[in-house]
């Protein structure tokens, strides 16, 4: 029997982990997996020691406010794995939590993998030293990350992005609208305020107010929103009722990809969702807000001028970013109107999104599983 420990800190990591475990299970019938994860990892067969939602927090001041709770969970999961040693531990994203844990486990003889490179290409490149001390292998999602790790002598493997493999190459807008019972003759605007509670709290209001502004300029728009779970939906509903109670919005739970596919345009929180929208070739306006303390620290340390993944991959601004002070209804509405009124811009974006998507389509679950198996068997990673 092979035992694997996993810690995934948010929805995207839960998805990545589930795909990896499903692929590993085809090679290891007696696989046993336990750790921190969400519904997808649980469905893939993982025993949940702590729910993933406990780790889903973004921002420096936000983490500080929950330090005691997070530290207790981290110590508890470390002690559990030291007392019940897995053959390998895989930390998925959540670097501030997982790199410490990986280092603790590695110095006690447990092989460690970190899946999803910390964004050292964006800020805090000095973290490479800590990464090198903490992990036996980094699994990279983006091609430009390999060059950085090779430079510092950190074992790594570029696997591509699993979402590029899973999402359709040619999105079927008509079919998705039928499945979601959305009107065929309207311009569907998807509203996606994020998966974390503090994201929904900070970003929902400006997105909803922006939707209300553009709704007055056209009778053709139809708004729809997808939230990660019922708890997120309840939080969003409260904000909706307080901000723009008269604006009708169709709402779903766990239908983000399907809604993106059905949509004509998307207004969304910065994060993995921007990559998903790019892979589905949908024009978008990206919004984000942090506490001001967190924002100023990030700006001080940032090495790149962009937040949205399509812009980072392209090395230029493809999609509008309304961040921090610009994350206000009037700005978001103006950018949305500009896209809605420009078929040429949307066509150009579609072509570039297609090119970028092809770079990421590498059968990632299979490549990641192969790299983990090779590490388990003391073989080379690539």
Residue pairs with C-beta under 8 A, 6 or more apart in sequence:
1 30
1 31
1 32
2 28
2 30
2 31
2 32
2 87
2 88
2 376
3 32
3 33
3 34
3 84
3 85
3 86
3 87
4 21
4 24
4 31
4 32
4 33
4 34
4 86
4 87
4 88
4 89
4 90
5 33
5 34
5 35
5 81
5 86
5 88
5 89
5 90
5 105
5 110
6 17
6 21
6 33
6 34
6 35
6 36
6 37
6 41
6 46
6 89
6 90
6 91
6 92
7 35
7 36
7 37
7 55
7 77
7 89
7 90
7 91
7 92
7 94
7 97
7 98
7 101
8 14
8 16
8 17
8 35
8 36
8 37
8 38
8 41
8 52
8 92
8 93
8 94
9 36
9 52
9 55
9 56
9 92
9 93
9 94
9 97
9 98
10 52
10 55
10 56
10 93
10 94
10 195
10 196
11 38
11 52
11 56
11 195
11 228
11 272
12 93
12 195
12 271
12 272
13 37
13 52
13 92
13 93
13 94
13 115
13 116
14 37
14 38
14 39
14 40
14 41
14 52
15 40
15 162
15 163
16 92
16 93
16 115
16 116
16 162
17 37
17 40
17 41
17 44
17 46
17 90
17 92
17 115
18 40
18 41
18 43
18 44
19 162
19 166
19 364
19 365
19 368
20 90
20 115
20 365
20 368
20 369
20 372
21 31
21 33
21 41
21 44
21 45
21 46
22 44
22 365
23 365
23 366
23 368
23 369
24 31
24 369
24 372
24 373
25 31
25 44
25 45
27 369
27 373
28 373
31 45
32 47
33 41
33 44
33 45
33 46
33 47
34 46
34 47
34 48
34 49
34 86
35 41
35 46
35 47
35 48
35 49
35 77
36 48
36 49
36 50
36 51
36 52
36 54
36 55
36 73
36 77
37 46
37 48
37 52
38 51
38 52
38 53
39 229
41 48
41 52
42 48
49 76
49 77
49 80
50 73
50 76
50 77
53 231
54 69
54 70
54 73
55 70
55 73
55 94
55 97
56 195
56 196
56 197
57 63
57 66
57 70
57 196
57 198
58 196
58 198
58 199
58 290
59 198
59 290
59 291
59 294
60 291
60 293
60 294
60 297
61 291
61 293
61 294
62 198
62 291
62 294
63 70
63 96
70 97
74 97
74 100
74 101
77 101
78 101
78 104
78 105
81 89
81 105
81 110
82 104
82 105
82 108
85 108
85 109
85 110
86 110
87 111
87 376
88 110
88 111
88 112
88 113
88 372
88 375
88 376
89 101
89 102
89 105
89 110
89 111
89 112
89 113
90 112
90 113
90 114
90 115
90 372
91 97
91 98
91 99
91 101
91 102
91 112
91 113
91 114
91 115
91 135
92 98
92 115
92 116
93 115
93 116
95 114
95 118
95 127
98 114
99 114
99 118
99 127
99 130
99 131
99 134
99 135
100 134
102 112
102 114
102 134
102 135
103 130
103 133
103 134
105 112
106 112
106 133
106 134
106 135
106 136
111 136
111 375
111 376
112 134
112 135
112 136
112 137
113 135
113 136
113 137
113 138
113 139
113 371
113 372
113 375
114 131
114 134
114 135
114 137
114 138
114 139
115 139
115 368
116 139
116 141
117 138
117 139
117 140
117 141
117 142
117 145
117 149
117 156
118 124
118 127
118 131
120 127
120 128
120 131
120 148
121 144
121 145
121 148
121 303
121 304
122 302
122 303
122 304
122 312
123 298
123 301
123 302
123 303
123 304
124 301
125 148
125 303
128 148
128 149
128 152
128 154
129 152
131 138
131 154
132 152
132 153
132 154
135 154
135 155
136 155
136 375
137 155
137 156
137 157
137 371
137 372
137 375
137 381
138 145
138 149
138 154
138 155
138 156
138 157
139 156
139 157
139 159
139 368
139 371
140 146
140 149
140 156
140 157
140 158
140 159
141 158
141 159
141 160
141 161
141 360
141 364
142 158
142 161
142 313
142 360
143 158
143 359
145 156
145 158
146 156
146 158
149 155
149 156
150 156
155 381
156 381
157 367
157 368
157 371
157 381
157 382
158 362
159 362
159 364
159 367
159 368
159 371
160 360
160 361
160 362
160 363
160 364
160 367
161 275
161 360
161 361
161 362
161 364
162 364
162 365
162 368
163 272
163 275
163 276
163 279
163 360
164 279
164 357
164 360
164 361
164 362
164 364
165 361
165 362
165 363
165 364
165 365
167 257
167 276
167 279
167 280
168 261
168 280
169 357
169 361
171 260
171 261
171 280
171 281
171 282
172 261
173 261
173 262
173 264
174 184
176 182
176 258
176 259
176 261
176 262
177 183
177 184
177 188
177 262
179 258
179 262
180 224
180 250
180 252
180 255
180 258
180 259
180 262
182 188
182 222
182 224
182 250
182 262
183 222
186 220
186 221
186 222
187 218
187 220
187 221
187 222
187 264
187 265
187 340
188 222
188 223
188 224
188 262
188 263
188 264
188 265
189 211
189 214
189 221
189 222
189 223
189 224
189 263
189 264
189 265
189 266
189 267
189 336
190 224
190 225
190 226
190 259
190 260
190 262
190 263
190 265
190 266
190 267
190 268
190 282
191 207
191 208
191 211
191 223
191 224
191 225
191 249
191 266
191 267
191 268
192 225
192 226
192 256
192 259
192 260
192 266
192 267
192 268
192 269
192 273
193 199
193 200
193 203
193 204
193 207
193 225
193 227
193 236
193 268
193 269
194 200
194 203
194 268
194 269
194 271
194 273
195 228
195 232
195 271
197 231
197 232
197 235
199 269
199 271
200 227
200 232
200 235
200 236
200 239
201 235
201 239
202 289
202 290
203 269
203 287
203 288
203 289
203 327
204 235
204 236
204 239
204 240
204 243
205 239
205 243
206 287
206 289
206 322
206 327
206 328
206 329
206 332
207 267
207 268
207 287
207 332
208 239
208 240
208 243
208 244
208 247
208 249
209 243
209 244
209 329
210 267
210 329
210 330
210 332
210 333
210 336
211 223
211 244
211 247
211 249
211 267
212 243
212 244
212 247
212 329
213 329
213 330
213 333
214 221
214 333
214 336
214 337
214 340
215 221
215 223
215 247
217 337
218 340
222 250
223 247
223 248
223 249
223 250
224 249
224 250
224 251
224 252
224 259
224 262
224 263
225 236
225 249
225 250
225 251
225 252
225 259
226 251
226 252
226 253
226 254
226 255
226 256
226 258
226 259
227 233
227 236
227 251
227 252
227 253
227 254
228 253
228 254
228 256
229 253
229 254
230 253
232 253
233 251
233 253
236 251
237 251
240 247
240 249
252 258
252 259
256 273
256 276
257 276
257 280
260 266
260 276
260 277
260 280
260 282
261 280
261 282
263 282
264 282
264 283
265 282
265 283
265 284
265 285
265 336
265 339
265 340
266 277
266 282
266 283
266 284
266 285
267 284
267 285
267 287
267 332
267 336
268 274
268 277
268 284
268 285
268 286
268 287
269 286
269 287
269 288
270 286
270 287
270 288
270 307
270 308
270 321
270 323
271 288
272 309
274 284
274 286
274 308
274 309
274 310
274 319
275 309
275 310
277 284
277 310
278 284
278 309
278 310
278 313
278 353
278 356
278 357
279 353
279 357
279 360
281 349
281 350
281 353
281 354
281 357
283 319
283 339
283 345
283 346
283 349
283 350
284 308
284 310
284 319
285 319
285 320
285 322
285 332
285 335
285 336
285 339
286 307
286 308
286 319
286 320
286 321
286 322
286 323
287 321
287 322
287 323
287 327
287 332
288 307
288 321
288 322
288 323
288 324
288 327
289 295
289 323
289 324
289 327
290 298
290 324
292 324
295 324
304 312
306 312
306 317
306 321
307 321
307 323
308 318
308 319
308 321
310 318
310 319
310 353
310 356
311 317
311 318
311 319
311 321
313 356
313 359
314 352
314 356
318 349
318 352
318 353
319 349
320 335
320 338
320 339
322 328
322 331
322 332
322 335
338 345
339 345
339 346
371 381
371 382
374 380
374 381
375 381
